[in-house]
Amino acid sequence: MKSKWQDKAIMITNFGFGLMIIPMIIDSFNGQHVNMITSFLTMLGLYFLAFTFWTMKLKLSVVSCIFSGTFWLVLLLSGVM
């Protein structure tokens, strides 16, 4: 089955969002404040979107949402430590 253009657009956007959070993760390891509620809710929302995209058979979008959600999880965990 040929990949839908929407799947590719969502994937590129999600990977971009995931990469943009890396400086925030680095800052959190350097002692900057992490908003735990925002991190948790964003991570939860991205994993929910991954499940939703999976039901729509948008495989690239699933991978990119899990990628971004995992970075938010790392940010959340860095705030706990």
Gaussian input, Z-matrix of N, CA and C with variables (Angstrom, degrees):
# hf/3-21g

backbone

0 1
 N
 C     1     B1
 C     2     B2     1     A1
 N     3     B3     2     A2     1     D1
 C     4     B4     3     A3     2     D2
 C     5     B5     4     A4     3     D3
 N     6     B6     5     A5     4     D4
 C     7     B7     6     A6     5     D5
 C     8     B8     7     A7     6     D6
 N     9     B9     8     A8     7     D7
 C    10    B10     9     A9     8     D8
 C    11    B11    10    A10     9     D9
 N    12    B12    11    A11    10    D10
 C    13    B13    12    A12    11    D11
 C    14    B14    13    A13    12    D12
 N    15    B15    14    A14    13    D13
 C    16    B16    15    A15    14    D14
 C    17    B17    16    A16    15    D15
 N    18    B18    17    A17    16    D16
 C    19    B19    18    A18    17    D17
 C    20    B20    19    A19    18    D18
 N    21    B21    20    A20    19    D19
 C    22    B22    21    A21    20    D20
 C    23    B23    22    A22    21    D21
 N    24    B24    23    A23    22    D22
 C    25    B25    24    A24    23    D23
 C    26    B26    25    A25    24    D24
 N    27    B27    26    A26    25    D25
 C    28    B28    27    A27    26    D26
 C    29    B29    28    A28    27    D27
 N    30    B30    29    A29    28    D28
 C    31    B31    30    A30    29    D29
 C    32    B32    31    A31    30    D30
 N    33    B33    32    A32    31    D31
 C    34    B34    33    A33    32    D32
 C    35    B35    34    A34    33    D33
 N    36    B36    35    A35    34    D34
 C    37    B37    36    A36    35    D35
 C    38    B38    37    A37    36    D36
 N    39    B39    38    A38    37    D37
 C    40    B40    39    A39    38    D38
 C    41    B41    40    A40    39    D39
 N    42    B42    41    A41    40    D40
 C    43    B43    42    A42    41    D41
 C    44    B44    43    A43    42    D42
 N    45    B45    44    A44    43    D43
 C    46    B46    45    A45    44    D44
 C    47    B47    46    A46    45    D45
 N    48    B48    47    A47    46    D46
 C    49    B49    48    A48    47    D47
 C    50    B50    49    A49    48    D48
 N    51    B51    50    A50    49    D49
 C    52    B52    51    A51    50    D50
 C    53    B53    52    A52    51    D51
 N    54    B54    53    A53    52    D52
 C    55    B55    54    A54    53    D53
 C    56    B56    55    A55    54    D54
 N    57    B57    56    A56    55    D55
 C    58    B58    57    A57    56    D56
 C    59    B59    58    A58    57    D57
 N    60    B60    59    A59    58    D58
 C    61    B61    60    A60    59    D59
 C    62    B62    61    A61    60    D60
 N    63    B63    62    A62    61    D61
 C    64    B64    63    A63    62    D62
 C    65    B65    64    A64    63    D63
 N    66    B66    65    A65    64    D64
 C    67    B67    66    A66    65    D65
 C    68    B68    67    A67    66    D66
 N    69    B69    68    A68    67    D67
 C    70    B70    69    A69    68    D68
 C    71    B71    70    A70    69    D69
 N    72    B72    71    A71    70    D70
 C    73    B73    72    A72    71    D71
 C    74    B74    73    A73    72    D72
 N    75    B75    74    A74    73    D73
 C    76    B76    75    A75    74    D74
 C    77    B77    76    A76    75    D75
 N    78    B78    77    A77    76    D76
 C    79    B79    78    A78    77    D77
 C    80    B80    79    A79    78    D78
 N    81    B81    80    A80    79    D79
 C    82    B82    81    A81    80    D80
 C    83    B83    82    A82    81    D81
 N    84    B84    83    A83    82    D82
 C    85    B85    84    A84    83    D83
 C    86    B86    85    A85    84    D84
 N    87    B87    86    A86    85    D85
 C    88    B88    87    A87    86    D86
 C    89    B89    88    A88    87    D87
 N    90    B90    89    A89    88    D88
 C    91    B91    90    A90    89    D89
 C    92    B92    91    A91    90    D90
 N    93    B93    92    A92    91    D91
 C    94    B94    93    A93    92    D92
 C    95    B95    94    A94    93    D93
 N    96    B96    95    A95    94    D94
 C    97    B97    96    A96    95    D95
 C    98    B98    97    A97    96    D96
 N    99    B99    98    A98    97    D97
 C   100   B100    99    A99    98    D98
 C   101   B101   100   A100    99    D99
 N   102   B102   101   A101   100   D100
 C   103   B103   102   A102   101   D101
 C   104   B104   103   A103   102   D102
 N   105   B105   104   A104   103   D103
 C   106   B106   105   A105   104   D104
 C   107   B107   106   A106   105   D105
 N   108   B108   107   A107   106   D106
 C   109   B109   108   A108   107   D107
 C   110   B110   109   A109   108   D108
 N   111   B111   110   A110   109   D109
 C   112   B112   111   A111   110   D110
 C   113   B113   112   A112   111   D111
 N   114   B114   113   A113   112   D112
 C   115   B115   114   A114   113   D113
 C   116   B116   115   A115   114   D114
 N   117   B117   116   A116   115   D115
 C   118   B118   117   A117   116   D116
 C   119   B119   118   A118   117   D117
 N   120   B120   119   A119   118   D118
 C   121   B121   120   A120   119   D119
 C   122   B122   121   A121   120   D120
 N   123   B123   122   A122   121   D121
 C   124   B124   123   A123   122   D122
 C   125   B125   124   A124   123   D123
 N   126   B126   125   A125   124   D124
 C   127   B127   126   A126   125   D125
 C   128   B128   127   A127   126   D126
 N   129   B129   128   A128   127   D127
 C   130   B130   129   A129   128   D128
 C   131   B131   130   A130   129   D129
 N   132   B132   131   A131   130   D130
 C   133   B133   132   A132   131   D131
 C   134   B134   133   A133   132   D132
 N   135   B135   134   A134   133   D133
 C   136   B136   135   A135   134   D134
 C   137   B137   136   A136   135   D135
 N   138   B138   137   A137   136   D136
 C   139   B139   138   A138   137   D137
 C   140   B140   139   A139   138   D138
 N   141   B141   140   A140   139   D139
 C   142   B142   141   A141   140   D140
 C   143   B143   142   A142   141   D141
 N   144   B144   143   A143   142   D142
 C   145   B145   144   A144   143   D143
 C   146   B146   145   A145   144   D144
 N   147   B147   146   A146   145   D145
 C   148   B148   147   A147   146   D146
 C   149   B149   148   A148   147   D147
 N   150   B150   149   A149   148   D148
 C   151   B151   150   A150   149   D149
 C   152   B152   151   A151   150   D150
 N   153   B153   152   A152   151   D151
 C   154   B154   153   A153   152   D152
 C   155   B155   154   A154   153   D153
 N   156   B156   155   A155   154   D154
 C   157   B157   156   A156   155   D155
 C   158   B158   157   A157   156   D156
 N   159   B159   158   A158   157   D157
 C   160   B160   159   A159   158   D158
 C   161   B161   160   A160   159   D159
 N   162   B162   161   A161   160   D160
 C   163   B163   162   A162   161   D161
 C   164   B164   163   A163   162   D162
 N   165   B165   164   A164   163   D163
 C   166   B166   165   A165   164   D164
 C   167   B167   166   A166   165   D165
 N   168   B168   167   A167   166   D166
 C   169   B169   168   A168   167   D167
 C   170   B170   169   A169   168   D168
 N   171   B171   170   A170   169   D169
 C   172   B172   171   A171   170   D170
 C   173   B173   172   A172   171   D171
 N   174   B174   173   A173   172   D172
 C   175   B175   174   A174   173   D173
 C   176   B176   175   A175   174   D174
 N   177   B177   176   A176   175   D175
 C   178   B178   177   A177   176   D176
 C   179   B179   178   A178   177   D177
 N   180   B180   179   A179   178   D178
 C   181   B181   180   A180   179   D179
 C   182   B182   181   A181   180   D180
 N   183   B183   182   A182   181   D181
 C   184   B184   183   A183   182   D182
 C   185   B185   184   A184   183   D183
 N   186   B186   185   A185   184   D184
 C   187   B187   186   A186   185   D185
 C   188   B188   187   A187   186   D186
 N   189   B189   188   A188   187   D187
 C   190   B190   189   A189   188   D188
 C   191   B191   190   A190   189   D189
 N   192   B192   191   A191   190   D190
 C   193   B193   192   A192   191   D191
 C   194   B194   193   A193   192   D192
 N   195   B195   194   A194   193   D193
 C   196   B196   195   A195   194   D194
 C   197   B197   196   A196   195   D195
 N   198   B198   197   A197   196   D196
 C   199   B199   198   A198   197   D197
 C   200   B200   199   A199   198   D198
 N   201   B201   200   A200   199   D199
 C   202   B202   201   A201   200   D200
 C   203   B203   202   A202   201   D201
 N   204   B204   203   A203   202   D202
 C   205   B205   204   A204   203   D203
 C   206   B206   205   A205   204   D204
 N   207   B207   206   A206   205   D205
 C   208   B208   207   A207   206   D206
 C   209   B209   208   A208   207   D207
 N   210   B210   209   A209   208   D208
 C   211   B211   210   A210   209   D209
 C   212   B212   211   A211   210   D210
 N   213   B213   212   A212   211   D211
 C   214   B214   213   A213   212   D212
 C   215   B215   214   A214   213   D213
 N   216   B216   215   A215   214   D214
 C   217   B217   216   A216   215   D215
 C   218   B218   217   A217   216   D216
 N   219   B219   218   A218   217   D217
 C   220   B220   219   A219   218   D218
 C   221   B221   220   A220   219   D219
 N   222   B222   221   A221   220   D220
 C   223   B223   222   A222   221   D221
 C   224   B224   223   A223   222   D222
 N   225   B225   224   A224   223   D223
 C   226   B226   225   A225   224   D224
 C   227   B227   226   A226   225   D225
 N   228   B228   227   A227   226   D226
 C   229   B229   228   A228   227   D227
 C   230   B230   229   A229   228   D228
 N   231   B231   230   A230   229   D229
 C   232   B232   231   A231   230   D230
 C   233   B233   232   A232   231   D231
 N   234   B234   233   A233   232   D232
 C   235   B235   234   A234   233   D233
 C   236   B236   235   A235   234   D234
 N   237   B237   236   A236   235   D235
 C   238   B238   237   A237   236   D236
 C   239   B239   238   A238   237   D237
 N   240   B240   239   A239   238   D238
 C   241   B241   240   A240   239   D239
 C   242   B242   241   A241   240   D240

   B1=1.4406
   B2=1.5315
   B3=1.2981
   B4=1.4582
   B5=1.5411
   B6=1.3126
   B7=1.4607
   B8=1.5279
   B9=1.3079
   B10=1.4620
   B11=1.5255
   B12=1.3216
   B13=1.4658
   B14=1.5252
   B15=1.3415
   B16=1.4562
   B17=1.5285
   B18=1.3333
   B19=1.4593
   B20=1.5258
   B21=1.3214
   B22=1.4703
   B23=1.5265
   B24=1.3242
   B25=1.4677
   B26=1.5277
   B27=1.3211
   B28=1.4657
   B29=1.5236
   B30=1.3359
   B31=1.4567
   B32=1.5237
   B33=1.3167
   B34=1.4682
   B35=1.5259
   B36=1.3252
   B37=1.4660
   B38=1.5256
   B39=1.3270
   B40=1.4665
   B41=1.5237
   B42=1.3314
   B43=1.4654
   B44=1.5257
   B45=1.3241
   B46=1.4672
   B47=1.5182
   B48=1.3436
   B49=1.4605
   B50=1.5245
   B51=1.3165
   B52=1.4584
   B53=1.5181
   B54=1.3176
   B55=1.4664
   B56=1.5237
   B57=1.3370
   B58=1.4634
   B59=1.5240
   B60=1.3130
   B61=1.4702
   B62=1.5345
   B63=1.3205
   B64=1.4696
   B65=1.5285
   B66=1.3530
   B67=1.4746
   B68=1.5309
   B69=1.3277
   B70=1.4604
   B71=1.5279
   B72=1.3184
   B73=1.4656
   B74=1.5257
   B75=1.3249
   B76=1.4715
   B77=1.5256
   B78=1.3322
   B79=1.4698
   B80=1.5193
   B81=1.3386
   B82=1.4680
   B83=1.5197
   B84=1.3396
   B85=1.4645
   B86=1.5246
   B87=1.3339
   B88=1.4675
   B89=1.5272
   B90=1.3274
   B91=1.4539
   B92=1.5172
   B93=1.3234
   B94=1.4682
   B95=1.5328
   B96=1.3295
   B97=1.4571
   B98=1.5282
   B99=1.3270
   B100=1.4592
   B101=1.5216
   B102=1.3303
   B103=1.4531
   B104=1.5243
   B105=1.3178
   B106=1.4656
   B107=1.5264
   B108=1.3225
   B109=1.4675
   B110=1.5250
   B111=1.3370
   B112=1.4657
   B113=1.5226
   B114=1.3150
   B115=1.4678
   B116=1.5226
   B117=1.3186
   B118=1.4628
   B119=1.5310
   B120=1.3343
   B121=1.4588
   B122=1.5312
   B123=1.3265
   B124=1.4663
   B125=1.5248
   B126=1.3181
   B127=1.4660
   B128=1.5256
   B129=1.3167
   B130=1.4620
   B131=1.5348
   B132=1.3250
   B133=1.4606
   B134=1.5195
   B135=1.3236
   B136=1.4621
   B137=1.5214
   B138=1.3196
   B139=1.4610
   B140=1.5297
   B141=1.3226
   B142=1.4679
   B143=1.5303
   B144=1.3372
   B145=1.4674
   B146=1.5254
   B147=1.3281
   B148=1.4652
   B149=1.5239
   B150=1.3246
   B151=1.4668
   B152=1.5261
   B153=1.3180
   B154=1.4670
   B155=1.5206
   B156=1.3411
   B157=1.4609
   B158=1.5261
   B159=1.3321
   B160=1.4563
   B161=1.5278
   B162=1.3401
   B163=1.4671
   B164=1.5257
   B165=1.3374
   B166=1.4660
   B167=1.5354
   B168=1.3397
   B169=1.4601
   B170=1.5296
   B171=1.3308
   B172=1.4617
   B173=1.5303
   B174=1.3172
   B175=1.4658
   B176=1.5207
   B177=1.3221
   B178=1.4630
   B179=1.5241
   B180=1.3119
   B181=1.4692
   B182=1.5233
   B183=1.3216
   B184=1.4625
   B185=1.5313
   B186=1.3262
   B187=1.4642
   B188=1.5282
   B189=1.3342
   B190=1.4619
   B191=1.5296
   B192=1.3210
   B193=1.4732
   B194=1.5269
   B195=1.3190
   B196=1.4604
   B197=1.5330
   B198=1.3294
   B199=1.4622
   B200=1.5262
   B201=1.3323
   B202=1.4698
   B203=1.5236
   B204=1.3276
   B205=1.4621
   B206=1.5177
   B207=1.3216
   B208=1.4609
   B209=1.5225
   B210=1.3307
   B211=1.4675
   B212=1.5269
   B213=1.3289
   B214=1.4664
   B215=1.5226
   B216=1.3329
   B217=1.4579
   B218=1.5314
   B219=1.3244
   B220=1.4715
   B221=1.5336
   B222=1.3332
   B223=1.4665
   B224=1.5237
   B225=1.3168
   B226=1.4673
   B227=1.5199
   B228=1.3165
   B229=1.4644
   B230=1.5211
   B231=1.3406
   B232=1.4630
   B233=1.5322
   B234=1.3185
   B235=1.4656
   B236=1.5139
   B237=1.3295
   B238=1.4708
   B239=1.5241
   B240=1.3225
   B241=1.4737
   B242=1.4936
   A1=109.42
   A2=115.47
   A3=120.37
   A4=109.84
   A5=115.08
   A6=120.56
   A7=110.52
   A8=115.13
   A9=120.39
   A10=109.86
   A11=116.18
   A12=119.68
   A13=110.78
   A14=117.06
   A15=119.77
   A16=111.14
   A17=115.51
   A18=120.47
   A19=109.88
   A20=116.99
   A21=121.05
   A22=111.51
   A23=117.15
   A24=120.59
   A25=110.82
   A26=117.11
   A27=121.32
   A28=110.00
   A29=116.60
   A30=121.28
   A31=111.14
   A32=117.20
   A33=120.92
   A34=110.60
   A35=116.66
   A36=121.18
   A37=110.96
   A38=117.29
   A39=120.62
   A40=112.27
   A41=117.06
   A42=118.51
   A43=110.41
   A44=116.58
   A45=120.28
   A46=111.54
   A47=116.50
   A48=120.42
   A49=111.02
   A50=116.96
   A51=120.74
   A52=112.15
   A53=116.44
   A54=120.24
   A55=112.08
   A56=117.13
   A57=120.29
   A58=112.88
   A59=117.42
   A60=119.30
   A61=112.01
   A62=118.01
   A63=120.75
   A64=112.37
   A65=120.16
   A66=118.09
   A67=113.28
   A68=117.19
   A69=120.56
   A70=110.82
   A71=115.97
   A72=120.28
   A73=109.67
   A74=116.94
   A75=121.08
   A76=110.12
   A77=117.47
   A78=120.66
   A79=111.55
   A80=116.99
   A81=119.23
   A82=111.30
   A83=116.84
   A84=119.49
   A85=111.50
   A86=117.24
   A87=121.97
   A88=112.10
   A89=117.10
   A90=120.90
   A91=115.97
   A92=119.09
   A93=120.97
   A94=110.10
   A95=115.87
   A96=122.27
   A97=110.95
   A98=116.17
   A99=122.82
   A100=108.02
   A101=116.79
   A102=120.30
   A103=107.69
   A104=115.68
   A105=122.07
   A106=112.05
   A107=117.31
   A108=120.50
   A109=110.23
   A110=116.63
   A111=120.48
   A112=110.68
   A113=117.12
   A114=120.77
   A115=110.96
   A116=116.04
   A117=120.35
   A118=111.43
   A119=116.90
   A120=119.90
   A121=112.39
   A122=116.78
   A123=119.66
   A124=110.41
   A125=116.98
   A126=120.49
   A127=110.86
   A128=115.99
   A129=121.19
   A130=110.65
   A131=116.67
   A132=120.98
   A133=112.52
   A134=116.96
   A135=120.32
   A136=111.50
   A137=117.88
   A138=119.51
   A139=110.65
   A140=117.30
   A141=120.70
   A142=110.30
   A143=116.53
   A144=119.81
   A145=110.85
   A146=117.52
   A147=120.84
   A148=110.08
   A149=116.72
   A150=120.47
   A151=110.63
   A152=116.28
   A153=120.55
   A154=110.95
   A155=117.00
   A156=120.75
   A157=111.25
   A158=117.11
   A159=121.00
   A160=110.46
   A161=116.81
   A162=119.85
   A163=112.05
   A164=116.84
   A165=121.80
   A166=111.43
   A167=116.59
   A168=123.20
   A169=113.11
   A170=116.32
   A171=122.88
   A172=107.62
   A173=115.65
   A174=121.99
   A175=113.52
   A176=117.62
   A177=119.96
   A178=111.00
   A179=116.09
   A180=120.76
   A181=111.34
   A182=116.79
   A183=120.64
   A184=109.73
   A185=116.16
   A186=120.91
   A187=110.74
   A188=116.81
   A189=119.37
   A190=111.79
   A191=118.22
   A192=120.10
   A193=110.81
   A194=116.82
   A195=119.59
   A196=109.89
   A197=116.99
   A198=122.48
   A199=110.65
   A200=116.99
   A201=121.28
   A202=111.47
   A203=116.75
   A204=120.64
   A205=112.49
   A206=115.74
   A207=120.08
   A208=111.27
   A209=117.52
   A210=119.40
   A211=110.59
   A212=117.78
   A213=120.08
   A214=110.57
   A215=117.63
   A216=121.35
   A217=109.96
   A218=117.07
   A219=120.51
   A220=109.92
   A221=116.27
   A222=119.42
   A223=110.86
   A224=116.89
   A225=121.41
   A226=110.69
   A227=116.38
   A228=120.30
   A229=112.26
   A230=117.02
   A231=119.21
   A232=110.95
   A233=116.51
   A234=120.06
   A235=112.75
   A236=115.91
   A237=120.67
   A238=110.24
   A239=117.18
   A240=120.89
   A241=112.57
   D1=133.50
   D2=-179.32
   D3=-73.57
   D4=138.14
   D5=-179.85
   D6=-68.04
   D7=139.03
   D8=179.14
   D9=-76.91
   D10=146.26
   D11=-179.60
   D12=-64.01
   D13=-30.61
   D14=179.24
   D15=-65.20
   D16=-36.21
   D17=178.51
   D18=-61.52
   D19=-43.75
   D20=179.17
   D21=-66.48
   D22=-39.76
   D23=179.88
   D24=-65.33
   D25=-43.17
   D26=178.51
   D27=-64.30
   D28=-41.46
   D29=-179.65
   D30=-61.22
   D31=-48.63
   D32=-178.48
   D33=-61.45
   D34=-43.50
   D35=179.86
   D36=-63.71
   D37=-46.66
   D38=-179.04
   D39=-64.60
   D40=-40.90
   D41=177.26
   D42=-63.64
   D43=-38.04
   D44=176.79
   D45=-61.33
   D46=-45.02
   D47=177.68
   D48=-63.02
   D49=-38.80
   D50=178.83
   D51=-63.98
   D52=-41.97
   D53=179.68
   D54=-69.85
   D55=-32.17
   D56=-179.13
   D57=-68.92
   D58=-18.13
   D59=-178.95
   D60=-86.03
   D61=-11.41
   D62=-178.80
   D63=-56.46
   D64=-45.31
   D65=177.36
   D66=-59.90
   D67=-33.17
   D68=177.64
   D69=-66.75
   D70=-38.58
   D71=177.91
   D72=-64.78
   D73=-43.76
   D74=178.41
   D75=-61.30
   D76=-44.13
   D77=177.93
   D78=-61.00
   D79=-37.98
   D80=-179.16
   D81=-65.37
   D82=-34.84
   D83=176.86
   D84=-71.94
   D85=-19.10
   D86=177.32
   D87=-93.90
   D88=13.26
   D89=172.71
   D90=98.45
   D91=3.34
   D92=178.16
   D93=-72.20
   D94=152.32
   D95=-179.35
   D96=-68.88
   D97=138.65
   D98=175.99
   D99=-116.23
   D100=126.88
   D101=175.75
   D102=-79.71
   D103=105.90
   D104=-173.33
   D105=-67.41
   D106=-38.46
   D107=-178.59
   D108=-64.73
   D109=-45.62
   D110=178.90
   D111=-63.05
   D112=-43.91
   D113=179.61
   D114=-60.89
   D115=-46.01
   D116=-177.89
   D117=-64.77
   D118=-48.60
   D119=-177.36
   D120=-66.34
   D121=-37.06
   D122=177.78
   D123=-67.21
   D124=-43.23
   D125=177.51
   D126=-60.59
   D127=-46.30
   D128=179.89
   D129=-61.27
   D130=-43.86
   D131=179.44
   D132=-63.29
   D133=-40.33
   D134=179.38
   D135=-67.79
   D136=-39.18
   D137=177.00
   D138=-67.63
   D139=-35.82
   D140=175.52
   D141=-64.61
   D142=-42.51
   D143=176.59
   D144=-62.26
   D145=-39.04
   D146=177.88
   D147=-59.41
   D148=-43.93
   D149=177.46
   D150=-62.83
   D151=-43.21
   D152=179.39
   D153=-61.62
   D154=-45.89
   D155=178.35
   D156=-63.94
   D157=-34.19
   D158=178.13
   D159=-62.72
   D160=-41.42
   D161=178.41
   D162=-66.65
   D163=-22.62
   D164=178.28
   D165=-93.27
   D166=1.79
   D167=179.90
   D168=62.24
   D169=36.88
   D170=175.96
   D171=-101.28
   D172=80.07
   D173=-170.30
   D174=-62.29
   D175=-40.89
   D176=179.87
   D177=-64.17
   D178=-38.40
   D179=178.88
   D180=-67.14
   D181=-36.46
   D182=177.42
   D183=-61.01
   D184=-49.06
   D185=-178.40
   D186=-61.57
   D187=-43.58
   D188=-177.55
   D189=-69.39
   D190=-34.77
   D191=177.26
   D192=-68.69
   D193=-39.26
   D194=176.92
   D195=-65.55
   D196=-39.20
   D197=176.71
   D198=-57.75
   D199=-52.93
   D200=-179.24
   D201=-66.73
   D202=-41.55
   D203=179.20
   D204=-61.30
   D205=-35.80
   D206=179.16
   D207=-68.86
   D208=-37.42
   D209=175.05
   D210=-63.40
   D211=-38.93
   D212=176.52
   D213=-66.34
   D214=-34.73
   D215=175.74
   D216=-64.21
   D217=-43.54
   D218=177.79
   D219=-60.62
   D220=-42.46
   D221=177.90
   D222=-61.98
   D223=-42.84
   D224=177.67
   D225=-60.20
   D226=-47.26
   D227=-178.66
   D228=-67.01
   D229=-32.71
   D230=178.12
   D231=-68.45
   D232=-27.31
   D233=176.65
   D234=-75.94
   D235=-25.17
   D236=179.83
   D237=-77.54
   D238=-34.30
   D239=-174.90
   D240=-78.78

